Amino acid sequence: MILPFGQILYVIGKSSLSNTNKLIRTYKGATGLKTGSTSLALYNLSASATRDGLSLIAVIMKAPSTKIRFSEAQKLLDYGFNTFSFKQFGKKGDVVKNISIDKGVPSNVDAILETDAGTLIEKGKDKNIEQTLTFEENISAPISKGQKLGEITFTLDGKILSSINIVAQNNVEKTNLFSMAKKIYYSWIDLLRS
């Protein structure tokens, strides 16, 4: 697990352990990870950083010096942050549409995103993203909370970027004799009041 912050120094009693990943101190958004070197493998680094909701990892292997491993990792991370962004389409639980439910009590339900929706995308291309909603045909009760009602798909130039299930926010019971009588009763009350 990558922690939300990189540790520069660990102090345990009278002993201390210093993080050898220099990017933790100097690179904006650096979150870790690991340095290492041997005479055969030379200088290696796996570096991670997060900016504006986008997390990247750069891996450098067999660098001829410690200075080069850090500069190459920084170049890779810079390239990633300068070229790509994370496009958030929606969050888990966002209401997509209110759907009518045939023979349902209540007669409709909010259709929500089952999970967060987003993708990595080249900067500047997010304006060309298309969204398509598809729902099951003739949705009728009973409906269980979390039941799939449809799907939302995000595409760019005909390629699918992300596809997320759309699910029922709540249970919808099937109409029965009691619920129909109750509905008729309240309809009459409303008519008499108006």
Secondary structure in CASP SS format (residue, H / E / C, confidence):
PFRMAT SS
TARGET T0000
AUTHOR 0000-0000-0000
METHOD secondary structure of the structure
MODEL  1
M C 1.00
I C 1.00
L C 1.00
P C 1.00
F C 1.00
G C 1.00
Q C 1.00
I C 1.00
L E 1.00
Y E 1.00
V E 1.00
I E 1.00
G C 1.00
K C 1.00
S E 1.00
S E 1.00
L E 1.00
S E 1.00
N C 1.00
T C 1.00
N C 1.00
K C 1.00
L H 1.00
I H 1.00
R H 1.00
T H 1.00
Y C 1.00
K C 1.00
G C 1.00
A E 1.00
T E 1.00
G E 1.00
L E 1.00
K E 1.00
T E 1.00
G E 1.00
S E 1.00
T E 1.00
S C 1.00
L C 1.00
A C 1.00
L E 1.00
Y E 1.00
N E 1.00
L E 1.00
S E 1.00
A E 1.00
S E 1.00
A E 1.00
T E 1.00
R E 1.00
D C 1.00
G C 1.00
L E 1.00
S E 1.00
L E 1.00
I E 1.00
A E 1.00
V E 1.00
I E 1.00
M E 1.00
K E 1.00
A E 1.00
P C 1.00
S C 1.00
T H 1.00
K H 1.00
I H 1.00
R H 1.00
F H 1.00
S H 1.00
E H 1.00
A H 1.00
Q H 1.00
K H 1.00
L H 1.00
L H 1.00
D H 1.00
Y H 1.00
G H 1.00
F H 1.00
N H 1.00
T H 1.00
F E 1.00
S E 1.00
F E 1.00
K E 1.00
Q E 1.00
F E 1.00
G E 1.00
K C 1.00
K C 1.00
G C 1.00
D C 1.00
V E 1.00
V E 1.00
K E 1.00
N E 1.00
I E 1.00
S E 1.00
I C 1.00
D E 1.00
K C 1.00
G E 1.00
V E 1.00
P C 1.00
S C 1.00
N E 1.00
V E 1.00
D E 1.00
A E 1.00
I E 1.00
L E 1.00
E C 1.00
T C 1.00
D C 1.00
A E 1.00
G E 1.00
T E 1.00
L E 1.00
I E 1.00
E E 1.00
K C 1.00
G C 1.00
K C 1.00
D H 1.00
K H 1.00
N H 1.00
I C 1.00
E E 1.00
Q E 1.00
T E 1.00
L E 1.00
T E 1.00
F E 1.00
E C 1.00
E C 1.00
N C 1.00
I C 1.00
S E 1.00
A C 1.00
P C 1.00
I E 1.00
S C 1.00
K C 1.00
G C 1.00
Q C 1.00
K E 1.00
L E 1.00
G E 1.00
E E 1.00
I E 1.00
T E 1.00
F E 1.00
T E 1.00
L E 1.00
D C 1.00
G C 1.00
K E 1.00
I E 1.00
L E 1.00
S E 1.00
S E 1.00
I E 1.00
N E 1.00
I E 1.00
V E 1.00
A E 1.00
Q C 1.00
N C 1.00
N C 1.00
V E 1.00
E E 1.00
K E 1.00
T C 1.00
N C 1.00
L H 1.00
F H 1.00
S H 1.00
M H 1.00
A H 1.00
K H 1.00
K H 1.00
I H 1.00
Y H 1.00
Y H 1.00
S H 1.00
W H 1.00
I H 1.00
D H 1.00
L H 1.00
L H 1.00
R H 1.00
S C 1.00
END
